[in-house]
């Protein structure tokens, strides 16, 4: 399907892509930079962590993680400041595309893209997706959903809360609270905003999308297993796309109400088990933690190139490719605080059942200090498996977990 688009690359050869990033990620280092190299793009990487990105690129060279394919020009920039970002870009050759795969930098990048007149997301949609209160108010206004949410400030806990409630921080950590004392205690622990939201019972799921502003691909999604209350830590993702109609249409309509129609999208929602589906959050990026590579493998396409092509102004074909096979991603979570002393090497793992591609992808490096926070910060890495049979993929992951190799002391 994408073969027809490859010929367009000659038209955009050596165009300049500004890639906006905070901390390094596999998606940038081993996904988008190689894709930019294949497309022949001139890449400028704007980041507030230039040294970390340089080290990540050095680590990426090797058989387990191929090099970038396009050596980016790494420039320091306060990427969280829209004015600083626009000013930095304005001092260089005019951009042909400005892109980020960070949900936290979506608004700044969208505003910069709009300023320079290149394709990008609607900054209002980015802000609605990023801010829980704005998202809830928008969906209530359109009638798509009605989920109670408010910000808990200093002082007495609001008396009208209906328990249990979910407490969310700016960093994305979520906990369940059963009474006002637990809310007050969490408020005292958090330095930033604390959002209190109606608890939604059911099964967490994801919907992965890619849009060009007119055509939106519903790529599929994962069923999510989370830790026991009061925390909501992802433990496992299992490929389980929704069938057409019903819940998928409701989530798609809610995303339309938010204005989410351009670029990659990672949406989380709750399946209530009775045919209902309610948004938990939407991010203008690919699913993370190496599950973006898993998604690309399932679809049999170069997903990173597809995302960059959209930001270069190219249109998507009318329909997405169907997924092939089954997949599982299981997180390795730190059980205690300390220093990560040992972990399996990054890349393909042995011991997989026939037909299964098994791999381990570190999210923390050897020597890093681990502080148990009961959030995604505790992840040491993720084991992924993809193959024609779900049971075989699950057994392969279980074997990798049993083999061990992680040590935090």
N, C-alpha and C positions, 0 to 999 in steps of 0.2 A: 504493500500500500504506500509506503514511504519512498519507494524507488522512484516514483514519478516526481517527487519533490526534490530529490538529490540534484537533478539537473539545474535547479534554480540556484544552487550554490555558486555557480559561475557568475551569476548576476551580482551577488553580494560579496564576492571575494574581497578580502582585506577590509571589509567594513569594520568599524570600531564598536566593540561591545564594552560598556562599563558594567562590571559585575560588582555589586555592592554586598559586603559581607561583614559580619562581626567575627565571632570565633570560627576557626576552621571546622569543616565538616567533610565527611566522605562525599556528600552530594556535590560540593564545590570542587574538592581536590581530585576526586576520581570519577566524577560524573560530568559536571558542566564544563570544566576546563578541557578534558579530552574531547568533549562534543564540540566545543568552540574550535579546537584544533582541527577536527575533521571537516568543519565548515570553512576553514581558512580565515577565521576572524582574528582581528587584532584586539587583544584583550587587555583592558586596564582594570586591575583589581583594587577597588577602593575599600579600605578597612581601617578600623581603629586598633587592629592587632597585626601589623605587618610582619613582625618577627615570627609570630606563631604560624602565620600562613607560609612563610618561607621555610620554616622547619617542617611543616606538614607536606609541602611539595618535595622536600628532600626525602622524607620517609616514604613517599608514595612510589618512588622509583624501585622497581623490582618485580619479580614474577607474580607476587601475590596481589600487588596493587600497581597497575601500570602507571607510568608517568603521565603527565598532563597532556602531552601531545602539542600543547601551545604554551610557551613560557609567557606567563602574564607579566605585565608591568605592574608591580605592587607599589601602591602609593598610600601613605598614611592620610587619614581623613576622619574627622569626627562625623561618622556616618549617621549618628542619631540626631544630628542637627541639620534640618533641611537646608537652611541657608548656607551652611558650610559645605554640604554636599553639592549643591548647585554651583556655588562659587568655585569649588575644586574642579568640577567638570568644565565650567565656563573658561577656565584658564588653559584648557587643552584643546586639541582638535575636536571639532564638533562630533557628537555621538550619533551613531546610527541605531543604537539600542542601549537601554539602561535597564538592568535586571537585578533582582535579588531573589534568593530562595529562602530568605528569612522572614517569617511572619512578623517579627518585631521591627523590621525595617521596611515593611510594605508601604506604609503611609509616606515616609520620606522619599522612597524610591519612586512611588507613583507620582508624587508632586514634581520630582525632578524630571521624570519622563514627560509629564504634561508641560512643564516649563520649556523643554527643548523640542516639543512637538514630535516625539517618537512614540511608538505604541507602548501602552502600559495599562495597568489596572486603574480603575476609578479610585481615587484616594478616599472618597467617602465610603465605598464598599470595603476598602481595606480597614478603615477606622471602625466601621460597624462590626466587622468580623473580629477585630482585635479586642474591642471593648465589650465585655459581657453585657453591661447595662444598656449600651446603645443598641446592641443586637436584640436584646429582649424588648426594648421599647419599639424598635422598628417592626418586629414581627407581631407585636401586640397591635400596633397601629394598622398594619395591613390585614390583620385578622388571621394570619397564618398559624400563630401559636399564642398561647397565653401562659407564660411561666413567670411566677413572682420572683423578683430580684431587687436587691437594694444594697447600698454601700453601708457598712457598719463603721461608724466613726468613733472617736473617743467619747467616753461618757456611758450612760446607761444603755444596755442592750434594748433595742426596740421591743415593746411588749407584745406586739401583734404577730410575731413570727409563729409559723406553724411547723412544729418539729416532726421529724428530723429535717435539718437543712444542710446544704453543702456550702462550705466556706472555701473561697478561691482567692489565691494571692496573685499579684502581678506576674510572678514567675511561673504560674500555672499549677502550683501545688494545690491539691484539693483534699479536704477532710470532711468527715461527717460529724455533725454536732447534734446531740439529743436534748440539750437544755440550755438556758441562758448562761449558766456558769461555764460551759464549754466554749460558748461563743466569746465570752469575755476573756477567757484564758487565751484563746487563739488571737484575739485582737491585741492583747498585750505582747504576744510573741512576734507579731508582724510589724515591720517598720513602714511598709507602703500601704496601698489600698487593700481592703478586705471586702470582697463581695459575698453577700449571703444570698443563696439561691434555693428555690424550691427543689426538694429531692425528687428525682425521677427514677422510680424503680424499673428494672428491666435489664436487657442485655446491651452493653455498649457495642456499637458497630462503627465502621468508617465507610465513607463514600469518596472515592478518588475521581477527580475530574480534570479535564483540560479543555479550555475554550479559547476561541479566537475573537470573541466579542459577538459573534453571530451563531456559530456552530459550537455546541458544547458536547464533548465526549464524556459519557458516564462510563468510566473504565472498570468499575467493580469496587469491591471493598472487602474488609476483613471483619470477622467477629472477634471481639476483644475479651480476654479474660483478665480481670483485675484482682488485686489483693483484697483480702477480707476487710470490712470496715474496721476502724474509721478512715482508712486511707484508700486511695484509688490509684494504685500503682499498676501500670500495665505489666502483666506477666507473660502473656502469650497472644499472638495474632494468628488467626486461621483464615485462610482465603475462603470467603463465603459471600459472593456477590448476590445482591437482591435481584429477584426476577423483575421484568418490566411491570409497570403499573404500581398501584398501591403505595407502599412506603417509599419506593424510589421516586415516584412522581411527587409525593408530598415534600420530600427533602429537596428535590429539584426546584419545586415552586418556592420553597422558603429561601433557597439560595438566590433565586431570581428576585425575590422581594428585597434581599440584602444588596442586590446589584452585583453579585459575584458571577461574572461571565467571561472573564479574560484571564488567560494564563493557567498555571497549575492550581489545583484546589484540593485541600485535604480537610474533609468535614467529618466531625464526630457527632453521633446521634444515639439516642436510646430507643431500642426496639422494645415496646411494652408487652410483646407476646400476644397481643390481640389485634394486630394489624396497624397499630398506631406507631408513629415515629416522631421524635421531638429532638430538635437540634441541641447539642451541647456546646459546640464551637465550630468555627470555620476558619481556616488559615489559607492565605494565598501562596501556597508553596506545595511541593511534593511531600508525601508522607516521608518521615525521617527515619533515622536509626538504621540505615541500610535497607529498609523495606522498600525504598524507591527502586533499588536495583532488583529486588525480588519482584516488584511489580513489572518492571521492564522485561524480566525473564519470562514471567507468566504471559505477557502480551506478545512477546516475540518481536518487539520493536525497540529502536533506540529512543527511549523516552526522553532523555536529556536533550538530544538533538531536536525532538519534536517541540519541546518547551521553548528552546531558543528560536526555532523557526517562527513560532507565534510572535515572539517579541521582535522579530525582524520584519513583521508585517505580513507573513505568509498565512494563507488560509488553510484550515484543516479539511481533509476529505470529509464527506458527509457522515461516515460511520466509523467508529473505532474498531480495531481488530478484536476478535474474540479471544478470551483468555484460554490458555492451554495448560491443563493439569491442575495440580493442587500445591499449596504452599503453607508453611508454618514458620513463624518467627518466635523464638523464645528468648526472653531477656535473662541475663545472669545478673542478679541483684546482690550487692554487698550485704552480708549478714552482720558485719561489725565494722566499726571505725578503725582506721589505721592506714598503712601504706600498701599499695598494690605491689606485691613482690614478684608474682608470677601469674602468667595467663597463657593460654594457647596462642600460637602465632596466627596472625591475620591471614585469611585466605581459605581456600578449599580444605576440607577436613577429610581424613580417611574414615573408614568404618561405615560408610553409607550403604544402604541397601541398593540392589541393582536398579538403575534408572533414576536414582535420586541424586541431585546436586546438593551437597552439604557444605556449609561454610561457617566460619566464625569471624566476626567483625568487631574489633575492640572499640568501645566508647570511652574508655579511660586508658592511659598509657602506664606502662611499668614505671614505678617510682612516684606516681601521683598519690597524694594524700586523700583519703576517702573519709568523709564525715557523713554518717547515716542521717538522712533528712526525711526519710519516708516519702521521697519524691523520685522523679526520673533522674535526678542528680546521682542517685545511688547505683545506676546501671554501670556494670563493668564492661559489658559487651552484649552482643546478640548472636544467637545461633540461628541460621536460616536453612531451610530445606525446601526444595521444589522438585516435583516429579509427577508422574502420571497417576500415582496412587496415594491418597491421603494417609492411610494407615502406615504405609512404608515410610513416608516423610516423617510422621510422628515418631515411629520407632527409631529412625535415624537420629532425630534430635535427642531422644531419650538416651541413646547410646553415647552421644557426645557429652551430655550432662553427666552421665555416670562415670565417664572417663576422667572427669575433673581437670585439674591443671591450674586452678585459680587459688591464689594465696594472698590474704590481706592480714598483715601482722602489725 
